[in-house]
Amino acid sequence: MATKKVKELRQLKKEELLKLLADLQQKLLQIRFRSRIEKPTNPMEKRNIRREIAVIHTILREMEMKQAKEK
């Protein structure tokens, strides 16, 4: 994932990140089902989505740590 994309994700609010996370998880689930039925059109798509999900989880955790530190 490009650092530009990560910087854009860091500027989003927590609610927006959670919505994006849910959308990506749903998309990953659909790709997994589709890959069982037919040959995947883009095998890298699954890996890219998993990585983006991991980045969002990391950003959310950083937000939690920052809030805990401020208290």
N, C-alpha and C positions, 0 to 999 in steps of 0.2 A: 504494500500500500504506500502510495506516495506521501511524503511528509506534508504536502499541501493539503491533502485530504484529512490528515490527522489534525492539522491546525484548524481546519474548518469544523471538524467534529468537536474539538475542545471549546469552540465558541457557542455551541448549542446548549440549551438549557437541559436540565435533568429529564424533564417530561418528554422533550423532543428526542433525546437519546434513547429513552425507554421505548418510545413508539417505534423508532428506527430499529431497535434491537428486536422487538417483537416481529416486525415486518421481515427482517433478515432471517430470523429463526423459522418463520413460516415458509419463506422462499427456499431455505435449505431443506426443509422437510419435503416440500414438493419435488425438489431436485432428486432427493434420495428415492422417493417413490417412483419417479419417472425413470431413473437409472436402472431400477429393477425390471421394468417393463421393456424398455428399449435402450439402445446404445446412446450414451450421453452425447449431445451435440458439441459441448465444450467441457472437456474433463477438468479444466482448470477453474471453472466457475465455482465448483463446490469448495475447493481450497481457498479461493479468494473470499468467498462469503464467510467461511469459518474464521479466516484471519481478521476480517472486518468485525465480526462478532467479538473476537478476542480484544481488539483495540477498543471497542465500545465498553466492554467489561472493565478494561484497565482504566479508561477515563472516568467511568462511574466510581471505581474504587478510589482513584485519586481525589475526586470530589468529596467522598466520604471522609477520607483522611484529612483533607484540608479543613472541613467543617469541624471535625473532632479536635484538631489542633487549635482552632480559634476559640473553642469553648474553655 
